[in-house]
Amino acid sequence: MTSPAEREVARALRCALEGVAVGASLLGPRPSGAPALEASGAALGRFLEEVLAAHGDGSRAPVLDGVLLAGAHRTGPNEADLLGLGVLLEDQTYQPLRVRLRVHPTEDAIAHVVVDVGGVAWRPRGWGRGRSGPDAADVLLRGLIEDPASVPWETRAERPAPVGGLRPGGPGRDRDVYREVLTASAHGPFFSDAEFSTLFGLERDVVASLARTFSDTTPIDGDVALALANGLGNLLGYPHGRGAEWSQWISIPPVELAAVLERFRVPREGR
């Protein structure tokens, strides 16, 4: 289940990435008039709380009042690298954060996130006594930009699952991959409109509808079975020439998708 905070972050990140070259900054006003990425700091804080709480190392996740961004850059077609400070709700102190995000290509959700949390005791060079409030935040943000390597990163939390929650490897996760395959087939760059119906035996909008409604209880028969058989087979066998974009749509490499295809071809009760 995608939370409201995650949906807000995904929408803000998608707007920030629009029209920006890889390596360029994502901060500042958007030409489209959409809110700047910095305005999503409260939602980003709530979303990171969720990710850190699910980390499961036994420690209490920090409760964040928001995130102040020092820097944000586009690192790929749907990806960004953020550096900033988490504002701790308990005492309004600051904790360094580095967040790498990949937004889902078609849904208001985050497909992949890695969060590095720094020590609250970190101070940049030039830090003086008596700093507090906005002045302290400004100095810390500048320090993050100038010398991020000085931060003692203490905790890492990662949520590699795409929308719907990818389960550990093996047959139990296949339905999650099925949904990715349907989504990639319908919305991805792999198959042209001119060839789509020939390759799939279905129109693109039909496969898009199947991807949108697919769930853990969807029967694998009829158009669903046809779309999955052709999606799996063509993603692996058709010369689409889009290997560089594979990971934006499919969370496992081709060799693992081939194993999913083999399991798909073996009828199983309750599949």
C-alpha positions as CSV (number, residue, x, y, z in Angstrom):
1,M,0.0,0.0,0.0
2,T,1.5,3.3,-1.1
3,S,1.2,6.0,1.7
4,P,0.1,9.6,1.1
5,A,3.6,10.8,1.9
6,E,5.2,8.4,-0.7
7,R,2.7,9.6,-3.3
8,E,3.5,13.2,-2.6
9,V,7.2,12.6,-2.8
10,A,6.8,10.7,-6.0
11,R,4.8,13.5,-7.6
12,A,7.3,16.1,-6.5
13,L,10.3,14.2,-7.7
14,R,8.7,13.5,-11.1
15,C,8.0,17.2,-11.6
16,A,11.5,18.1,-10.5
17,L,13.0,15.6,-13.0
18,E,11.0,16.8,-15.9
19,G,13.3,18.5,-18.5
20,V,16.4,18.3,-16.4
21,A,19.6,16.7,-17.7
22,V,21.4,14.0,-15.9
23,G,23.8,15.6,-13.4
24,A,21.9,18.8,-13.2
25,S,20.4,20.3,-10.0
26,L,16.8,19.6,-9.1
27,L,16.5,22.5,-6.7
28,G,14.9,25.9,-7.4
29,P,11.8,27.0,-9.1
30,R,10.3,24.8,-11.8
31,P,9.6,26.3,-15.3
32,S,6.2,24.6,-15.3
33,G,5.2,26.6,-12.2
34,A,5.0,23.4,-10.1
35,P,6.2,23.6,-6.5
36,A,10.0,23.3,-6.0
37,L,11.3,20.0,-4.7
38,E,12.3,21.8,-1.5
39,A,8.7,22.3,-0.7
40,S,8.2,18.5,-0.3
41,G,10.5,18.4,2.8
42,A,7.7,17.5,5.2
43,A,6.4,14.7,3.0
44,L,9.9,13.4,2.4
45,G,10.5,13.3,6.2
46,R,7.3,11.2,6.7
47,F,8.3,8.9,3.9
48,L,11.8,8.4,5.2
49,E,10.3,7.6,8.6
50,E,8.4,4.8,7.0
51,V,11.4,3.4,5.2
52,L,13.6,3.6,8.4
53,A,10.9,2.1,10.6
54,A,10.7,-0.9,8.2
55,H,14.5,-1.3,8.3
56,G,14.1,-3.8,11.1
57,D,17.4,-3.6,12.9
58,G,15.8,-3.2,16.3
59,S,16.6,0.5,16.8
60,R,14.0,3.2,17.0
61,A,13.5,5.1,13.8
62,P,14.0,8.8,14.1
63,V,10.8,10.9,14.1
64,L,11.4,13.7,11.5
65,D,9.8,17.1,11.4
66,G,10.9,17.4,7.8
67,V,14.0,17.4,5.6
68,L,16.1,20.4,4.6
69,L,17.8,19.8,1.2
70,A,21.4,20.9,0.7
71,G,21.6,19.4,-2.8
72,A,19.7,17.3,-5.2
73,H,20.8,16.0,-8.6
74,R,19.4,13.9,-11.4
75,T,21.3,10.6,-11.7
76,G,19.3,8.8,-14.2
77,P,16.0,8.8,-16.2
78,N,13.8,8.4,-13.1
79,E,16.5,8.8,-10.4
80,A,17.8,11.4,-8.0
81,D,20.4,11.7,-5.3
82,L,19.5,14.0,-2.4
83,L,21.7,15.3,0.3
84,G,20.3,17.1,3.3
85,L,19.4,17.3,7.0
86,G,16.6,15.5,8.8
87,V,15.0,17.8,11.4
88,L,14.4,15.7,14.5
89,L,11.0,16.4,16.0
90,E,12.1,15.6,19.6
91,D,14.5,18.5,19.9
92,Q,14.7,20.2,16.5
93,T,18.3,19.1,16.0
94,Y,19.7,17.9,12.7
95,Q,20.8,14.6,11.3
96,P,22.6,14.3,8.0
97,L,20.8,12.3,5.3
98,R,21.7,11.0,1.9
99,V,18.7,9.7,-0.1
100,R,18.8,8.0,-3.5
101,L,15.4,7.6,-5.1
102,R,13.9,6.1,-8.2
103,V,10.4,7.1,-9.0
104,H,8.0,4.5,-10.5
105,P,7.7,5.3,-14.3
106,T,3.9,5.3,-14.4
107,E,2.6,5.5,-10.8
108,D,2.8,7.9,-7.9
109,A,5.1,5.7,-5.9
110,I,8.8,5.3,-5.2
111,A,10.2,2.1,-6.9
112,H,13.6,2.1,-5.0
113,V,15.0,4.1,-2.2
114,V,18.4,3.9,-0.3
115,V,18.7,6.1,2.8
116,D,22.0,6.7,4.6
117,V,21.7,8.3,8.0
118,G,24.7,10.2,9.5
119,G,25.6,10.7,13.2
120,V,23.8,13.6,15.0
121,A,27.2,14.6,16.5
122,W,28.7,15.4,13.0
123,R,29.9,19.0,12.6
124,P,31.5,20.5,9.6
125,R,34.8,22.4,9.6
126,G,34.3,26.0,10.8
127,W,31.6,25.0,13.3
128,G,31.6,27.4,16.2
129,R,30.0,27.3,19.7
130,G,26.5,28.6,20.3
131,R,25.1,27.9,16.9
132,S,21.4,27.1,16.9
133,G,18.2,27.4,14.8
134,P,18.4,28.6,11.2
135,D,22.0,29.7,11.5
136,A,23.1,26.2,12.6
137,A,21.1,24.6,9.7
138,D,22.7,26.9,7.2
139,V,26.2,26.0,8.4
140,L,25.4,22.3,8.4
141,L,23.9,22.5,4.9
142,R,27.0,24.3,3.5
143,G,29.2,21.7,5.2
144,L,27.3,18.9,3.6
145,I,27.8,20.4,0.2
146,E,31.5,21.2,0.7
147,D,32.6,18.0,2.4
148,P,30.0,15.2,2.3
149,A,32.8,12.6,2.8
150,S,33.4,13.9,6.3
151,V,29.9,12.7,7.5
152,P,30.1,9.4,9.5
153,W,27.2,7.5,7.9
154,E,26.0,5.1,10.6
155,T,22.8,3.5,9.2
156,R,21.6,2.4,5.8
157,A,18.0,1.4,5.0
158,E,17.0,0.2,1.6
159,R,13.7,-0.6,0.1
160,P,14.4,-2.2,-3.2
161,A,10.8,-3.3,-3.8
162,P,8.8,-1.8,-6.7
163,V,5.2,-0.9,-6.2
164,G,3.3,-3.7,-4.5
165,G,6.2,-4.9,-2.5
166,L,8.6,-7.3,-4.2
167,R,9.0,-10.4,-2.1
168,P,12.2,-12.4,-1.7
169,G,13.4,-14.3,-4.7
170,G,11.6,-17.4,-6.1
171,P,8.1,-18.4,-7.2
172,G,6.5,-16.4,-4.4
173,R,7.6,-13.1,-6.0
174,D,6.5,-14.0,-9.5
175,R,3.2,-12.1,-9.4
176,D,5.1,-8.9,-8.5
177,V,7.3,-9.4,-11.6
178,Y,4.2,-10.2,-13.7
179,R,2.9,-6.7,-12.9
180,E,6.2,-5.2,-13.8
181,V,6.2,-7.1,-17.1
182,L,2.7,-5.9,-18.0
183,T,3.6,-2.3,-17.1
184,A,6.9,-2.4,-19.0
185,S,5.2,-3.9,-22.0
186,A,2.3,-1.3,-22.1
187,H,4.2,1.8,-21.0
188,G,7.9,1.2,-21.6
189,P,10.1,1.8,-24.6
190,F,10.5,-1.8,-25.6
191,F,7.8,-2.3,-28.3
192,S,6.6,0.2,-31.0
193,D,3.0,0.9,-31.6
194,A,3.3,-0.4,-35.2
195,E,4.4,-3.9,-33.9
196,F,2.6,-4.1,-30.6
197,S,-0.6,-5.9,-31.6
198,T,1.4,-8.3,-33.8
199,L,3.8,-9.2,-30.9
200,F,1.1,-9.4,-28.2
201,G,-2.1,-10.4,-30.0
202,L,-3.7,-7.6,-28.0
203,E,-3.8,-3.8,-28.3
204,R,-1.6,-1.7,-26.1
205,D,-4.5,-0.1,-24.2
206,V,-5.7,-3.6,-23.3
207,V,-2.4,-4.6,-21.8
208,A,-2.2,-1.2,-20.0
209,S,-5.6,-1.9,-18.4
210,L,-4.4,-5.4,-17.3
211,A,-1.3,-3.9,-15.7
212,R,-3.4,-1.3,-13.8
213,T,-5.8,-3.9,-12.4
214,F,-3.4,-6.8,-11.8
215,S,-3.3,-8.1,-8.2
216,D,-2.3,-11.1,-6.2
217,T,-5.7,-12.6,-6.9
218,T,-6.0,-12.0,-10.6
219,P,-6.6,-15.3,-12.5
220,I,-3.8,-16.1,-14.9
221,D,-6.0,-17.0,-17.9
222,G,-7.5,-15.4,-21.0
223,D,-6.0,-12.0,-22.0
224,V,-3.9,-11.9,-18.8
225,A,-2.1,-15.2,-19.7
226,L,-1.7,-14.1,-23.3
227,A,-0.2,-10.7,-22.3
228,L,2.1,-12.3,-19.8
229,A,3.3,-15.0,-22.1
230,N,4.1,-12.5,-24.9
231,G,5.5,-9.9,-22.5
232,L,7.9,-12.3,-20.8
233,G,8.9,-13.9,-24.1
234,N,9.4,-10.6,-26.0
235,L,11.2,-8.7,-23.3
236,L,13.7,-11.6,-23.3
237,G,13.8,-12.5,-27.0
238,Y,12.7,-9.6,-29.1
239,P,15.5,-7.3,-30.3
240,H,14.2,-4.2,-28.7
241,G,17.6,-2.7,-28.0
242,R,16.6,-1.2,-24.7
243,G,18.9,-3.0,-22.3
244,A,20.1,0.3,-20.9
245,E,16.6,1.1,-19.7
246,W,15.7,-2.3,-18.4
247,S,16.3,-1.6,-14.7
248,Q,13.9,1.4,-14.9
249,W,11.0,-1.0,-15.6
250,I,12.0,-4.5,-14.4
251,S,13.5,-5.1,-11.0
252,I,15.4,-8.3,-11.8
253,P,18.0,-8.9,-14.5
254,P,17.1,-10.9,-17.7
255,V,18.6,-14.1,-16.4
256,E,16.2,-14.1,-13.4
257,L,13.3,-13.1,-15.7
258,A,14.1,-16.1,-17.8
259,A,13.6,-18.3,-14.7
260,V,10.2,-16.5,-14.1
261,L,9.2,-17.4,-17.7
262,E,10.1,-21.0,-17.1
263,R,8.0,-21.2,-14.0
264,F,5.2,-19.4,-15.9
265,R,5.2,-22.1,-18.5
266,V,4.7,-24.8,-15.9
267,P,1.0,-24.9,-14.9
268,R,0.5,-24.6,-11.1
269,E,-2.6,-24.7,-9.1
270,G,-3.4,-21.3,-7.7
271,R,-0.8,-19.5,-9.8
